[in-house]
Amino acid sequence: MTKTTLTRRSLLTAAAAVPLAASFGPARASAPMMGASTTRHNRFVLGDCEVTALLAATMPRPDPHSIFGLNVSAEEFNEVSAAANIPTDAAQFFFTPTVINTGSELILFDTGLNPDAITSALNEAGYTPDQVDVVVLTHMHGDHIGGLMREGGEATFANARYVTGSAEFDHWAAAGNERFDANMRPLAEKTTMIGDGASVAPGITAMAAFGHTPGHMTYMIESGGKSLLLAADFANHYVWSLAQPDWEVKFDMDKSAAAATRRRILGMLASDKIPFIGYHMPWPAVGYVEAKDSAFSYVPSSYQLML
């Protein structure tokens, strides 16, 4: 009996001997180029709740070193980026509001850049703005409150009440900020002001995470023995902020407080193995934190939250 040994070289040689048309049949009209695309929502169950992350927008931004790592050299920035296989001339930004369906209330955390984008993301996830019972604002930057109001002063979420941190609201109310004055101030009478440790709904607890803004909040979701942190903007990039918590970020208003907040929250997430949704993490924005010596790394979720 003759023994046949298959090798990569013999397989490639055999394939090359077969005409392409004979391999695949008669030629057909080519399919149209569709362009890059992705999903717009990611839904999973957490205990008795349904959690839906919404991709309200994504866009590239040039010159990321002008935003992240303001206190490190170009050489260090480039070395860290190369190790993570990401370019240094541009970054892809993601904007991820989140919906929590508790079974009795539909709670939206943050509203994206504008009302059309958040409405479109909600619709693709199977919701409409009038179904939202509560809108929670983690902080008052424009990419979080931009979807609150339509032109002409009409509230996007007509049936909702609003919740935000009192320290955050008070800061922006005194700041003379045009976006805040147009989008948030008209909703003040419908807004509940809260502090660290306050409950938004059963199992949803505010956690102070000051630094990015004066009253920036994260929110711990607990249901059926499972936990998830809605981490908002405590870390704005998975490499240049989360993995480098001491790097200064342009958008952090108090940079030393923001760095201390990052280390505290990252340490908690790593030690307790709690998953989190980061507003600006790479879509679908759900992951874990792993401690590495004095630093951290981002570990994207795979199927853990499907089980």
C-alpha positions as CSV (number, residue, x, y, z in Angstrom):
1,M,0.0,0.0,0.0
2,T,1.3,3.5,-0.9
3,K,1.2,6.0,1.9
4,T,0.1,9.5,0.9
5,T,1.4,12.4,3.0
6,L,-0.5,15.7,2.7
7,T,1.5,18.8,3.3
8,R,0.7,22.5,2.9
9,R,2.9,22.6,-0.2
10,S,1.1,19.6,-1.9
11,L,-2.3,21.0,-1.1
12,L,-1.4,24.4,-2.6
13,T,0.1,22.7,-5.7
14,A,-3.0,20.6,-6.3
15,A,-5.2,23.7,-5.9
16,A,-3.2,25.7,-8.4
17,A,-3.6,22.9,-11.0
18,V,-7.4,23.3,-11.0
19,P,-8.7,26.2,-13.0
20,L,-10.5,28.8,-10.9
21,A,-13.7,28.6,-13.1
22,A,-13.8,24.8,-12.7
23,S,-13.5,25.2,-8.9
24,F,-16.3,27.7,-8.5
25,G,-18.6,27.3,-11.5
26,P,-19.5,29.9,-14.1
27,A,-18.8,33.6,-13.4
28,R,-21.6,35.7,-12.0
29,A,-22.0,39.4,-11.6
30,S,-19.9,40.7,-8.6
31,A,-21.7,41.6,-5.4
32,P,-21.8,45.3,-4.6
33,M,-19.4,46.8,-2.1
34,M,-21.3,47.5,1.0
35,G,-18.9,49.5,3.2
36,A,-18.0,48.9,6.8
37,S,-20.8,48.3,9.2
38,T,-21.6,47.0,12.7
39,T,-24.5,46.3,14.9
40,R,-26.3,49.1,16.7
41,H,-27.3,47.4,20.0
42,N,-26.0,44.6,22.2
43,R,-28.6,43.1,24.6
44,F,-28.0,40.6,27.5
45,V,-29.7,39.5,30.6
46,L,-28.4,40.4,34.1
47,G,-30.4,38.7,36.8
48,D,-33.9,39.9,36.4
49,C,-33.0,42.8,34.2
50,E,-32.3,43.2,30.5
51,V,-29.3,45.4,29.6
52,T,-29.0,46.9,26.1
53,A,-26.0,48.9,25.1
54,L,-26.7,51.3,22.3
55,L,-24.2,52.4,19.7
56,A,-25.5,56.0,19.3
57,A,-22.4,57.1,17.2
58,T,-18.9,56.2,16.2
59,M,-16.4,58.4,14.5
60,P,-12.6,58.7,13.9
61,R,-10.6,61.5,15.6
62,P,-7.2,62.6,14.4
63,D,-4.0,63.1,16.5
64,P,-5.0,61.1,19.6
65,H,-1.9,62.2,21.5
66,S,-3.4,65.7,21.7
67,I,-6.2,64.1,23.7
68,F,-4.6,61.2,25.7
69,G,-1.3,61.0,27.5
70,L,-0.8,64.7,27.7
71,N,1.9,64.2,30.3
72,V,4.0,61.6,28.4
73,S,6.4,61.9,25.5
74,A,5.6,61.1,21.9
75,E,8.0,58.2,22.1
76,E,6.2,56.6,25.1
77,F,2.8,57.2,23.5
78,N,4.0,55.6,20.2
79,E,5.6,52.6,22.1
80,V,2.4,51.9,24.1
81,S,0.2,52.2,20.9
82,A,2.5,49.9,18.9
83,A,2.3,47.3,21.6
84,A,-1.5,47.4,21.4
85,N,-1.5,47.3,17.6
86,I,-3.3,50.7,17.3
87,P,-2.3,53.6,15.1
88,T,-1.1,56.9,16.5
89,D,-2.5,59.2,13.8
90,A,-6.2,58.5,14.5
91,A,-8.5,57.0,17.1
92,Q,-12.0,55.6,16.7
93,F,-14.4,57.1,19.2
94,F,-17.6,55.3,20.4
95,F,-20.6,56.7,22.2
96,T,-22.6,54.1,24.1
97,P,-25.8,55.0,26.1
98,T,-27.3,52.1,27.9
99,V,-30.9,51.0,28.6
100,I,-31.8,49.0,31.7
101,N,-35.2,47.3,31.6
102,T,-36.1,46.4,35.2
103,G,-39.4,44.9,34.2
104,S,-41.2,47.8,35.7
105,E,-39.2,50.7,34.3
106,L,-37.2,51.5,31.2
107,I,-34.1,53.4,32.3
108,L,-31.8,55.2,29.8
109,F,-28.3,56.2,30.9
110,D,-27.1,59.1,28.9
111,T,-28.4,60.3,25.6
112,G,-25.6,60.6,23.0
113,L,-24.7,63.6,20.8
114,N,-28.1,64.5,19.4
115,P,-31.8,63.4,19.5
116,D,-31.8,61.8,16.0
117,A,-28.9,59.5,16.9
118,I,-30.3,58.3,20.2
119,T,-33.8,57.9,18.7
120,S,-32.4,55.8,15.8
121,A,-30.4,53.6,18.2
122,L,-33.4,53.1,20.5
123,N,-35.6,52.2,17.5
124,E,-33.1,49.6,16.2
125,A,-33.1,48.0,19.6
126,G,-36.9,47.8,19.6
127,Y,-37.7,50.8,21.8
128,T,-39.2,54.3,21.3
129,P,-38.3,57.4,23.2
130,D,-41.8,57.7,24.7
131,Q,-41.3,54.3,26.4
132,V,-38.4,55.6,28.5
133,D,-39.5,56.2,32.1
134,V,-36.2,57.5,33.5
135,V,-33.2,59.2,32.0
136,V,-30.1,59.2,34.1
137,L,-27.3,61.6,33.2
138,T,-23.9,60.5,34.4
139,H,-22.5,64.0,33.7
140,M,-23.1,67.0,31.6
141,H,-20.7,66.8,28.7
142,G,-22.3,67.4,25.3
143,D,-22.0,63.8,24.1
144,H,-24.1,62.7,27.1
145,I,-26.8,65.4,27.2
146,G,-27.0,66.1,23.5
147,G,-30.0,63.9,22.9
148,L,-32.2,65.4,25.6
149,M,-34.0,68.1,23.6
150,R,-35.2,68.6,20.0
151,E,-35.1,71.9,18.1
152,G,-37.8,74.2,19.4
153,G,-37.4,73.0,23.0
154,E,-39.3,69.7,22.7
155,A,-38.1,67.0,25.1
156,T,-37.0,63.9,23.3
157,F,-38.2,61.7,26.1
158,A,-41.7,63.1,26.7
159,N,-42.8,60.7,29.4
160,A,-39.5,60.5,31.4
161,R,-38.3,61.8,34.7
162,Y,-34.6,62.7,35.1
163,V,-31.9,61.8,37.6
164,T,-28.4,63.3,37.9
165,G,-25.8,64.1,40.5
166,S,-26.4,67.2,42.5
167,A,-22.7,68.3,42.5
168,E,-22.7,67.9,38.7
169,F,-25.9,69.8,38.1
170,D,-24.8,72.6,40.4
171,H,-21.5,73.1,38.7
172,W,-22.9,73.4,35.2
173,A,-25.8,75.5,36.3
174,A,-23.3,78.1,37.5
175,A,-21.0,77.7,34.6
176,G,-22.9,79.5,31.8
177,N,-22.6,76.6,29.5
178,E,-24.7,76.9,26.4
179,R,-25.3,73.2,25.8
180,F,-26.4,72.7,29.5
181,D,-28.6,75.8,29.4
182,A,-30.4,74.6,26.2
183,N,-30.7,70.9,27.0
184,M,-30.6,70.3,30.8
185,R,-31.8,73.5,32.5
186,P,-35.3,73.3,31.0
187,L,-35.7,69.9,32.6
188,A,-34.6,70.9,36.1
189,E,-38.1,70.7,37.6
190,K,-38.4,67.1,36.4
191,T,-34.9,66.2,37.7
192,T,-34.1,64.4,40.9
193,M,-30.6,65.4,42.3
194,I,-28.7,62.6,44.0
195,G,-25.4,62.0,45.7
196,D,-23.0,59.1,46.2
197,G,-24.8,55.9,47.3
198,A,-28.2,57.0,46.3
199,S,-30.7,54.6,44.6
200,V,-32.1,55.3,41.2
201,A,-34.3,52.2,41.3
202,P,-34.0,48.9,43.2
203,G,-30.6,47.5,42.5
204,I,-29.2,50.6,40.8
205,T,-26.9,52.6,42.9
206,A,-25.0,55.8,42.2
207,M,-21.2,55.8,42.8
208,A,-19.2,59.0,42.9
209,A,-16.4,59.0,40.3
210,F,-15.3,62.7,40.4
211,G,-12.5,64.1,38.3
212,H,-13.6,63.8,34.7
213,T,-16.2,66.4,35.7
214,P,-16.9,67.8,39.2
215,G,-19.8,65.5,39.9
216,H,-19.3,62.6,37.4
217,M,-21.1,59.4,38.5
218,T,-20.9,55.7,37.7
219,Y,-23.8,53.3,38.5
220,M,-23.7,49.8,39.9
221,I,-26.4,47.5,38.6
222,E,-27.2,44.5,40.8
223,S,-29.9,41.9,40.0
224,G,-30.3,38.2,40.8
225,G,-26.8,37.9,42.3
226,K,-25.1,39.5,39.3
227,S,-23.4,42.9,39.0
228,L,-22.5,45.3,36.2
229,L,-21.0,48.7,36.4
230,L,-22.1,51.5,34.0
231,A,-18.8,53.2,34.1
232,A,-19.5,56.2,31.9
233,D,-16.3,58.3,31.3
234,F,-14.1,57.3,34.2
235,A,-11.7,55.9,31.5
236,N,-12.1,57.2,27.9
237,H,-10.0,54.8,26.0
238,Y,-9.1,51.1,26.6
239,V,-5.4,51.6,26.0
240,W,-4.5,55.3,26.5
241,S,-6.7,55.7,29.6
242,L,-7.8,52.4,31.2
243,A,-4.4,50.7,30.7
244,Q,-2.5,53.8,31.6
245,P,-4.6,55.3,34.4
246,D,-2.0,58.0,35.2
247,W,-2.0,59.4,31.7
248,E,-3.7,62.8,31.6
249,V,-6.7,63.1,29.4
250,K,-7.7,66.4,27.7
251,F,-11.4,66.0,28.7
252,D,-10.7,65.4,32.4
253,M,-11.5,68.6,34.2
254,D,-9.5,67.7,37.3
255,K,-6.7,65.5,36.0
256,S,-5.2,64.3,39.3
257,A,-8.7,63.5,40.7
258,A,-9.6,61.6,37.5
259,A,-6.4,59.5,37.7
260,A,-7.2,58.6,41.4
261,T,-10.7,57.7,40.4
262,R,-9.5,55.5,37.6
263,R,-7.2,53.6,39.9
264,R,-9.9,53.1,42.5
265,I,-12.5,51.9,40.1
266,L,-10.1,49.8,38.0
267,G,-8.9,48.1,41.2
268,M,-12.4,47.3,42.3
269,L,-13.4,45.9,38.9
270,A,-10.3,43.8,38.7
271,S,-10.5,42.4,42.2
272,D,-14.2,41.7,42.2
273,K,-14.3,40.6,38.5
274,I,-17.2,42.8,37.8
275,P,-18.0,43.4,34.1
276,F,-18.6,47.0,33.0
277,I,-19.9,49.0,30.1
278,G,-17.7,51.9,29.3
279,Y,-19.3,54.8,27.3
280,H,-16.2,55.1,25.1
281,M,-14.9,51.5,25.1
282,P,-14.6,49.7,21.8
283,W,-18.0,48.5,20.6
284,P,-19.9,46.6,21.9
285,A,-18.3,48.3,25.0
286,V,-18.6,45.5,27.5
287,G,-15.6,44.0,29.2
288,Y,-13.6,43.2,32.3
289,V,-10.4,44.7,33.9
290,E,-7.3,42.6,34.6
291,A,-4.7,43.9,37.0
292,K,-1.1,43.7,35.7
293,D,1.5,44.7,38.3
294,S,0.8,48.4,38.9
295,A,-1.2,48.7,35.7
296,F,-4.4,47.3,34.1
297,S,-5.6,45.9,30.9
298,Y,-9.0,45.7,29.2
299,V,-10.5,42.3,28.5
300,P,-13.5,42.4,26.1
301,S,-16.4,40.2,27.1
302,S,-16.9,37.1,25.0
303,Y,-19.9,34.9,26.0
304,Q,-19.8,35.3,29.8
305,L,-23.0,37.5,29.9
306,M,-24.9,35.1,27.6
307,L,-24.9,32.4,30.2
